Amino acid sequence: MGKSQLTSRMPEQMFPRRSILCLDCKSFFASVESVERGLHPLRSKLCVVSHTGHHSGVVLAASVQMKMKYEIKTGYRSSDLPVGIDDFLIVPPRMRVYLDINKKINEIFLRYVNLGDWHPYSIDETFLDVTASQRLFGNPYQIAKRIQQEVWNKFGLIMTIGIGDNPLLAKLSLDIEAKEAYPTYITKWAYEDVPFKLWPIKELDEVWGIGRRTAKRLRQMGIMSVYDLAHFDLSILQKEFGAIGTQLYYHAHGIDHSRLSEKFKPRQESFGKSQILKRDYYLQDDIELIIREMTDQVAARLRKRGLKASSVHLSLGFAEGECSERFSHQAKISPSSSSYRIISAMLKLFRTFYRGQVVRRVALSLGNIQGGRDGQMGLLTDLDWEESTNQFEKTIDQIRNYYGYQSLVRASSLQEAGTAIHRSKLLGGHWASGEESSGGKKI
């Protein structure tokens, strides 16, 4: 395969060449837990599982061996894990430990780049622009090797690193090649590699930026590989996908003009919260309790920032075997940060569209964020009641901020269906320091 029509007719300056590293710690959570137990992260048989004392636990991370040999994936239920494996450990998550190690690893990264050229992408994945660092530390491969060695020496963790002419190529190099490039785990993709490494890919959703739904739509258009996408009619892609169609087309040619130093600022801020429930919820009252708890916590974050929301959005995930119909609905509200008013709007949305399904996941968000006072009151609004409610909610916020969330909770949260008290002990949705279990169990 040679150059495409696009790449052959575009001037060289249209292809910005920088030296970008995309770094990922191999099986981060599971590797941290392995190292702390004196196990090699590539040879250990270990899974990090939420709610290790329950059959409804979910696999949050699996060690390299468990992924390769037993094909264990994130999201598996603990009841689906294999039995009878020698030295197989199941351990609870310890988010505070992972965040602390991640912070220290990023301190290593920042010894090689300035703050503007450092872009954390997730808890275990980071982009570095080392273009300006080469005079001090050598070429991109040498820098990648130095960072990899430092992380191994200090933490016993293995970094996989993709090098690219831009962030897209670095990420593709990491995801498609570096993670399997034993023993170096370092690979590089340049523009010249696109026809030979990117275009042959047929599983479109393996490519960064293409999700399953988009891949399905592309296949319905007759696009069966990245090569097909790179040579498709751009005007048709734009008509079908809008601006995203242009991005898909250029990404299929390995072109990405983004700069890490140009930080993205979202045009519209939103506040949200989601959780996967520990069991199936059958009763409407129990589901409404979860919605109340979650909405109350998100509204408190609004008040803390002095902001108001003008829209509410509610999404439910149903239990296995339930109808596949999607529950995702939103509504406009008068600008507010009042828990009472926002909860009322969220429950109205729920009651309007809920049809008795068994619920396993709840996600909600508040959007159209703005500053200022609450929305205009109606003629029949009891202003004294409204003011006293606002003061009451602010007082609750102050008590919780000072003494902790559990110091003042709604009586309904004491019911078996409530999760707010339990989740207040968590960090990032998981146990902060492994309190749920005593260091793991063999299976």
N, C-alpha and C positions, 0 to 999 in steps of 0.2 A: 504494500500500500504506500502510495506517495502522498504528497501534500494535497489537501482538498482545494476546491476552487476558491474558497474563502481565504485560506492561509496563503495561497500562491499569489493572490492579487492584493493582499494587504501589505502596507509598508512595515518594515521591521520594527519601527517605533511604536506600532500598535500592540506589540507584544512586550509589555514591561517585564524586565528581568531583574528580579531581586533574589536574595538568598533567604528562603523561608524554611524554618523547621517546624514540623508538627510533631509534638512529643506526647506519648501515651505510656502510662505505666501498665505493664501487662497484668491483667486480672487484678486490679489495684486492691480492692477490699480483701479478696482471698489471699493475695500475696502478702499483705500486711499481717494478716492473721497467721499465715504459714510461718513467716520469719519470726514472729514473736513466740512460736512454739518450737523454734529450732529446725524447721523444715525448709527444704529448698523450694522456692516458689514454682519451679517448673516440674517438680516431681511429687509434690504433696497431693493428697486426695482429700480435699476440703471444700465445703460449701458454706457460705454465709447465708443464713436463713432467718427471716423475720418470724417472731413468735415460735421459738424453737420448742416450746413446751406444748404446742398445739399442732393438730393434724392439718390445720388450715394455713400453715406457714408458707411463705413464698421465697424462692431462691433469689437472692439479691446479687450474688456473685458466686462464681464457681472457679476453682483453680484450673490451671492450664490442663492438667491431667484429666480432670473431670469433664472438661469441655471436649478434649480430643478423643479420649478413650471411651467415655460413656455418653458423650453428646448431651451433656446437661446444659441447659440454657437458662439465662435469666428469665424469671417469670414462672418457672416450673413450680408446682405445688410440692410441699414436702412429702406428701403421700405418694408422689410419683417417683421419688428418688430410689435408686437401686439399693438392694439389701445384700448383705453377705460379702461386702468388699472389705478386704483387710485394711486396717488403719484409716478407715474413712471417717472423717470428722465433720460434724455439723455444729456450727458456732453462731452465736447471735451477733448482729451488727453492733459496732461501736463507732458511731459517727464522729464523736469528738476526737477519737484517736486518729481516724482517717483525715479529718480536717487539719489536725495539728501536723501530721506528717506531710500532707499536701502543702501546707504553708511553708514548711522547711525546705521542701523540694523546690518551690517557687523562689525561695531565697537564693538557691543555687543558680537558677535560671537568670536571676537579676544581676548576677555577677558577670554575665556575658552580654547583656543588652541593657539599654536604658528603659525607663518605665514606659515610654511611648511605643517601644518596639516589642512589648510583652503583652500578650492577649490571652488570658485564661478562657478556655472554651467550655470546660466542665471541671468537675472535681479532680479528674485524672488526665485531662488533655489540655495542652497549651500550644499556642502558636508563638514563635519567636522570629523576628526579622533580624537576621545576623549580618545583613549587608554591610553595616558600618562597623561591625565587630571584627572583620577579617584581618585588619591590620594588626590587631592585638593578639588574636587567638588562632589565626590560621584559616584555612578554607572551611566551607560549611561542613564537610565530612569530619574534619579534624575537631571542629567545635562540637558536633554531635557526639563524637566518640569521647571527648573529654567530659561532657555532661553525663553521658551514659555511665562512665567509669566512676564519677563522683557519687552519683546516686546509688550505684551498686556498693561502693566502699562504705558509704555512710548508713544506708538503710537496707542493703541486701535485696533491693528491688530492681527489676529489669525494665529499662526504658526501651520502647520501640519508637523509631524516629523516621519520619518521612521528610525528605528534602525536595523542595520544588522551586520553580522560577516564580511562583506566586502562591498565595494561600490555598487555592483550589488544587493545584498540582501537588503541593506538599501533603494535603489531606488525602488525596487519592493515592499517593505513594504510600502513605501510612496504612490506610485501610485495606488496600488491595494487594500490597506487596510486602511492606516492612514487617507486619505482624507475623508473617510466616517465614521471614528471611533468616532462619537459624543458620549460624550462631550469631551473626552480627546484628540482626534486627534493625539495620539501617539501609534504606534504599533512596534513590533519587529519581525524580521524573522531571524532564525538561520538555519544552515545546516539541522538540524533535522526536520525543518518545510517544507522543499522542497517537499517531497512526498505528503503532505497533503494540501499545499497552492499553490504551483507553478504548479505541474504536472496536476491537474484537469483543468487548464485553456484551453479553446478551441478557444477563440479569440486570435490567435497568435500575431496579431499586437498590442494587448494591452500590450505585454511584451516589456520592454525597450530593444532597439537594433534591434527589428524586425519590419520593415516597411511593408506597404501594398503589395508592389511588392514581397518582400521576402516571406511574408506569403502566397501569391498566389502560388508561386513556390513550397513552402513546401506542400501545399495542393495537388498540382498536383502530388507530389511524394507520396501521401498517408499519409502525416503527418497532423493529424487533431487536435492534442493537444500537450501541452508541454510534456506530458508523452510519446507520440509517438516520439517526437524529442529526448528526453533523452534516448530512447531505440532503436533508429535507427542505422543503420550501419554507423559508423564514416567514413569509406573509401568512401562510396557513397556520403556522405555530402561533403567530401573534394574534390571529383571529380567534384561535381556540383557547389560548391561555392568557392573552393580554401581555403585560410586561414580563410575566414569568416565561412566556414562550421565547422571548428574545434572550433571556438569561439561560434557558435550557440549551438554546442553539449555540451560544458562545461558549458555554461550559463544555459542550460536546467537542469543541475545538481546543479545550484546555485554557481558554482565555478568561482571566479574572483580573480586573483593574483595581480591586480593593487594596487599601493600604492599612496595615495594622495601626499606624500612628493616627489615622483618621477614625476616631472612635464613633461608633454609631449611637445616635440618640433617638429613641423611639418617639414618633410624633404623638402617639396617644398612650398614656400610661394607664395601666389597669391593676387592680388588686384582686388576687384570687387565692383559692385554697382547694385542695383535692385530697381524697383519701380512699384507699381500698379497704373495705370493711373486713373485719376478721371472720365474719360469718354472713350468710344470706339473711337479708332483712325482708320479712314477709308482711309485717304490719305497717299500715300507713302512719299510725301515730309514732312508731319507732323511727321511720324514715324522716318524718317531720322533725323529730327531736335532733337528729344528726344535722339537718339543714339549719335549724335554729342555732345550734352550737357553732357550726362553721361560719355562718353569716355574722354572728355576734363577734367572733374573733377578727374577721376581716373588717367589719365596721370599726372596731377599736383601732385598727391600723390606720384607717382613714382619719379618725379623730386625732390621732397622735401627730399626723402630718398637717392637720388643719385643712383637710380637703373634703370635698363632697363628690358623690357619685350620681350620675344621671341615668344609668342603665344597670340592669341586673341580668345575669346570665346563669342558667342552671343546666347541668348535664348529668345524666344518670347512666351508669353501666349496669346491665342486667346480668343475673346469674346464668351460668351455663345451661342451655336448654330452653331459655326464655326466647321470646320473639326477637328477631334481629333488628327490629325497627329502632331507629336512632332517637334518643330523647335528648334534644339540645334546643333550648328555647330561651328567648330573651325578651325583655320589655323595658320601655322607658319609664322613668320615675321622676318626680320633682327632685332637684338636686338636694341631697341629704347625706349626713353621716350618722344619723340616728339608728341605733340597732333596732329599735321598735319599728320604725317606718320601713327600713330595708328588709327586715325579717318578714314583715307583713307582705311586702311586694314579692319576696322570694316564695313564700308559701302560696300566694295567689297563683303564681306561675306554675308551681308544682301541682296544685289541686286542679288547675284548668286542663293540664295535659296528661296527668298520671292515670293509668288504666289498670292498676293493680299488679304490675309486674314485680317480680322478686328482684331486689336491688343488691348489688355487690360493690358498686363504686359511686361516689358522689363528688362532683366537681362544680364549683361555683365561682363567679367573678363579678366584680363591680367595675363598670367602665364609664367612659365619657367624664373623666375626672376633671374637676375644677376647684378653684379656691372660693373663698367668700362664704356668705351666710347661707343657711338652708333656703330652699325654694320658697316661692311666694305662698303665703298661707291663704286658705279659703276664708270666705266670709264667716263661716260657722266654726272656724278653728278656735279651740279653747287655748288662748295664748298663755294663760297662767299654767295650764297643764303641760303645754308644749315646752315652756321654759323650765319647769320643774323636772320634766323627763330628761331634758338635755343635761341639766346639772347633776341629776342622779346618775346618768351614764358616765359622765366625766369623773364623778367621785369613785365609781366602781373601777374605772381605768386607773386612777391614781393609786387605789389600794392594791390592785393587781400588779401594777408596775413596781411598787415598793416591796410587797410581801410575796409576790408570786401569784400565778394564775389560780392555784388551788385554794388560796386564802378566801376567795369569794366566788362561789359558783351557783348557778341556778339549781334549785331543788330537783328539777327534772333530770339534771346531769348525773344524779345519784342512782338513777334507774339503771338496770342491767344493759339497756340498749345504748346508753350514753357512752361516748368515747372521749369527750373533751378532757376529763381529768387524767385519763391514761395517757393521752397524746401530749399533754402539757409536760410530761416527763421525757419526751422524745426530742431528738435533734435531727432536723431534716426528715422527719417522719419515721425515724428509727431510734432505737435505744442509744443514748449518748455514750454510755460507757459499759455496755454489756450487762446491766443490772438484771436483765430478765433471766439470765442463765449463768452458771458458774464456769464459764470458759469453754463450753462445748461438750458434746457427747459423741461417743463412738456408735456406729450403727452396723 
